Amino acid sequence: MRRVQVAIFGAGPAGLLLAHLLRQAGVETVVLEAKSREYLETSPHRIRAGVLEWGTKEMAKQAGVGERMLREGLEHGGIYLAFDGGLLHLDFRALAGRSIWVYGQQYLVRDIIQRHLEAGGEILFEHEVVGLENLGEAPVLVFRTPQGKEERLAAEFAVGADGSHSLARRYIPGARIHQKTYPFAWLGILAETRPAAEELIYASSERGFALYSMRSPSLSRNYLQVSPEERLEAWPEERIWEELNRRLEGVAEVRPGPILEKSLTPMRSLVVEPMQYGRFFLVGDAAHVVPPTGAKGMNLAFCDVAVLHRALLAYYRNGDTGPLTRYSQEALRHVWQAELFSYWMTTLLHTLPDPFEEELRRAKLRHLGESLPLQRFLAENYVGLHTTGRYVEG
Ligand SMILES: Cc1cc2nc3c(=O)[nH]c(=O)nc-3n(C[C@H](O)[C@H](O)[C@H](O)COP(=O)(O)OP(=O)(O)OC[C@H]3O[C@@H](n4cnc5c(N)ncnc54)[C@H](O)[C@@H]3O)c2cc1C
């Protein structure tokens, strides 16, 4: 059986970045990915995240995968909140001393794959992991090849980076799964049209929440709060544009354009505790899921990678197992901070079914409009001062 130092499964942003950072430090890795390279780089089902915290952008730069991101991405100094018929601009540079970066997750995945393969890294596409063995002492990954053959790979350490529907998390014995679902979902579109504004608008209207974001100056990414039971067929293009405009009435105008992709995303929060067992570790959505309102998912995945990468290097460079033993404990601090912020943003901006809670929510929004400390709380969490930034600077 072949044996490697670190076997990672899942070539999303988490698994790929970890593999690339380890490779740069001379640690041998193999990444197994269930889908094809083409699917990861071009499928409309993989468009996903687009907001990078300041620290995420810095990590990508330091890892040598940020060249295209810096050239083609958009730097944003803040966001807008639309509520009670007005528009509040939150200036992140003034409130938190940092900006954010808008660049599609799918582009970043493409960039890391390219750099990793150029650097001699190994990614086995269309190799699905179907089982894990002996994780306590000497992990073995059982996987299916594109020809349907079952094979095994032995590793000194194994990392589960297999996303929100994770197989990996089932292999943490005695793990606690903390979960919460929300009474709404997001209907998202990607459309060829100029964004509603130069920075993201988070709109809380009586008709429900809407987010107006972008991928480039001519590509808009917009979302509508809908019921979790909603069906895409019920939303022809005209209805989507009309609703996007109604939720932004009196504030800005959304110009219709060709819709390239439509999707429904349910909202949930999930944390797996602990995030490790023996010589096996979870990173990214495999270990935690956040509702997308705070734009934290991919950023949080990068935080895990920063912590695990440091811990693996302490082992491979100095034989120090301490940081590996403490991985989950350290990672869970930033995980719960991001869970808190994502929950706070979600319950602040979406209309709630319970009339009492809805009135409380409106009171919270008005308070935010008047309170500089609350605006600073939002800004600091959004740019990620308490998460990725700390690891990059530290
Ligand atoms: C609509 C939407 C909008 C979002 N917006 C934002 C945002 O603005 N900002 C943000 O930070 N986050 C956002 N997110 C969240 C972000 O996309 C995720 O947090 C991020 O993809 C997590 O990365 P990951 O590498 O952990 O998992 P993934 O990107 O899901 O990658 C997991 C990989 O594992 C592979 N895999 C799965 N099972 C196996 C197996 N058994 N064997 C081998 N491979 C396997 C999958 O094919 C996949 O390629 C958004 C998500 C959605 C859905």
The ligand as an SDF file (V2000), in Angstrom:
LIG
                    3D

 53 58  0  0  0  0  0  0  0  0999 V2000
  -24.6100   30.1780   -1.8670 C   0  0  0  0  0  0  0  0  0  0  0  0
  -23.3830   30.2220   -0.9840 C   0  0  0  0  0  0  0  0  0  0  0  0
  -22.7740   31.4580   -0.7320 C   0  0  0  0  0  0  0  0  0  0  0  0
  -21.6620   31.4930    0.0990 C   0  0  0  0  0  0  0  0  0  0  0  0
  -21.0610   32.7220    0.3260 N   0  0  0  0  0  0  0  0  0  0  0  0
  -19.9450   32.7800    1.0790 C   0  0  0  0  0  0  0  0  0  0  0  0
  -19.2060   34.0170    1.2370 C   0  0  0  0  0  0  0  0  0  0  0  0
  -19.5870   35.0750    0.7140 O   0  0  0  0  0  0  0  0  0  0  0  0
  -18.0760   34.0060    1.9900 N   0  0  0  0  0  0  0  0  0  0  0  0
  -17.6160   32.8400    2.5590 C   0  0  0  0  0  0  0  0  0  0  0  0
  -16.5710   32.8880    3.2310 O   0  0  0  0  0  0  0  0  0  0  0  0
  -18.2730   31.6520    2.4150 N   0  0  0  0  0  0  0  0  0  0  0  0
  -19.4170   31.5790    1.6760 C   0  0  0  0  0  0  0  0  0  0  0  0
  -20.0400   30.3740    1.4680 N   0  0  0  0  0  0  0  0  0  0  0  0
  -19.5170   29.1740    2.1240 C   0  0  0  0  0  0  0  0  0  0  0  0
  -18.3290   28.5820    1.3840 C   0  0  0  0  0  0  0  0  0  0  0  0
  -18.6720   28.3300    0.0430 O   0  0  0  0  0  0  0  0  0  0  0  0
  -17.9080   27.2760    2.0890 C   0  0  0  0  0  0  0  0  0  0  0  0
  -17.7370   27.5620    3.4500 O   0  0  0  0  0  0  0  0  0  0  0  0
  -16.5970   26.7290    1.5040 C   0  0  0  0  0  0  0  0  0  0  0  0
  -16.8370   26.1400    0.2480 O   0  0  0  0  0  0  0  0  0  0  0  0
  -15.9820   25.6780    2.4380 C   0  0  0  0  0  0  0  0  0  0  0  0
  -14.8360   25.1350    1.8400 O   0  0  0  0  0  0  0  0  0  0  0  0
  -14.4140   23.6220    2.0940 P   0  0  0  0  0  0  0  0  0  0  0  0
  -13.1280   23.4490    1.3570 O   0  0  0  0  0  0  0  0  0  0  0  0
  -14.4530   23.3320    3.5380 O   0  0  0  0  0  0  0  0  0  0  0  0
  -15.5720   22.7370    1.4510 O   0  0  0  0  0  0  0  0  0  0  0  0
  -16.0590   22.5980   -0.0610 P   0  0  0  0  0  0  0  0  0  0  0  0
  -15.7840   23.8500   -0.8340 O   0  0  0  0  0  0  0  0  0  0  0  0
  -17.4610   22.1190   -0.0120 O   0  0  0  0  0  0  0  0  0  0  0  0
  -15.1290   21.4640   -0.6660 O   0  0  0  0  0  0  0  0  0  0  0  0
  -15.2680   20.1050   -0.2950 C   0  0  0  0  0  0  0  0  0  0  0  0
  -14.7440   19.2270   -1.4290 C   0  0  0  0  0  0  0  0  0  0  0  0
  -14.7510   17.8660   -1.0000 O   0  0  0  0  0  0  0  0  0  0  0  0
  -15.1810   17.0500   -2.0630 C   0  0  0  0  0  0  0  0  0  0  0  0
  -15.6790   15.7850   -1.4790 N   0  0  0  0  0  0  0  0  0  0  0  0
  -16.8240   15.5830   -0.7880 C   0  0  0  0  0  0  0  0  0  0  0  0
  -16.9180   14.3170   -0.3680 N   0  0  0  0  0  0  0  0  0  0  0  0
  -15.7990   13.6850   -0.7960 C   0  0  0  0  0  0  0  0  0  0  0  0
  -15.3110   12.3460   -0.6760 C   0  0  0  0  0  0  0  0  0  0  0  0
  -15.9910   11.4130   -0.0190 N   0  0  0  0  0  0  0  0  0  0  0  0
  -14.1250   12.0350   -1.2630 N   0  0  0  0  0  0  0  0  0  0  0  0
  -13.3920   12.9920   -1.9180 C   0  0  0  0  0  0  0  0  0  0  0  0
  -13.8150   14.2750   -2.0700 N   0  0  0  0  0  0  0  0  0  0  0  0
  -15.0000   14.6130   -1.5200 C   0  0  0  0  0  0  0  0  0  0  0  0
  -16.2450   17.8760   -2.7560 C   0  0  0  0  0  0  0  0  0  0  0  0
  -16.4630   17.4700   -4.1070 O   0  0  0  0  0  0  0  0  0  0  0  0
  -15.6220   19.2750   -2.6720 C   0  0  0  0  0  0  0  0  0  0  0  0
  -14.8410   19.5830   -3.7990 O   0  0  0  0  0  0  0  0  0  0  0  0
  -21.1520   30.2980    0.6550 C   0  0  0  0  0  0  0  0  0  0  0  0
  -21.7510   29.0650    0.3820 C   0  0  0  0  0  0  0  0  0  0  0  0
  -22.8650   29.0100   -0.4310 C   0  0  0  0  0  0  0  0  0  0  0  0
  -23.4980   27.6670   -0.7290 C   0  0  0  0  0  0  0  0  0  0  0  0
  1  2  1  0
  2  3  1  0
  2 52  2  0
  3  4  2  0
  4  5  1  0
  4 50  1  0
  5  6  2  0
  6  7  1  0
  6 13  1  0
  7  8  2  0
  7  9  1  0
  9 10  1  0
 10 11  2  0
 10 12  1  0
 12 13  2  0
 13 14  1  0
 14 15  1  0
 14 50  1  0
 15 16  1  0
 16 17  1  0
 16 18  1  0
 18 19  1  0
 18 20  1  0
 20 21  1  0
 20 22  1  0
 22 23  1  0
 23 24  1  0
 24 25  2  0
 24 26  1  0
 24 27  1  0
 27 28  1  0
 28 29  2  0
 28 30  1  0
 28 31  1  0
 31 32  1  0
 32 33  1  0
 33 34  1  0
 33 48  1  0
 34 35  1  0
 35 36  1  0
 35 46  1  0
 36 37  1  0
 36 45  1  0
 37 38  2  0
 38 39  1  0
 39 40  1  0
 39 45  2  0
 40 41  1  0
 40 42  2  0
 42 43  1  0
 43 44  2  0
 44 45  1  0
 46 47  1  0
 46 48  1  0
 48 49  1  0
 50 51  2  0
 51 52  1  0
 52 53  1  0
M  END
$$$$
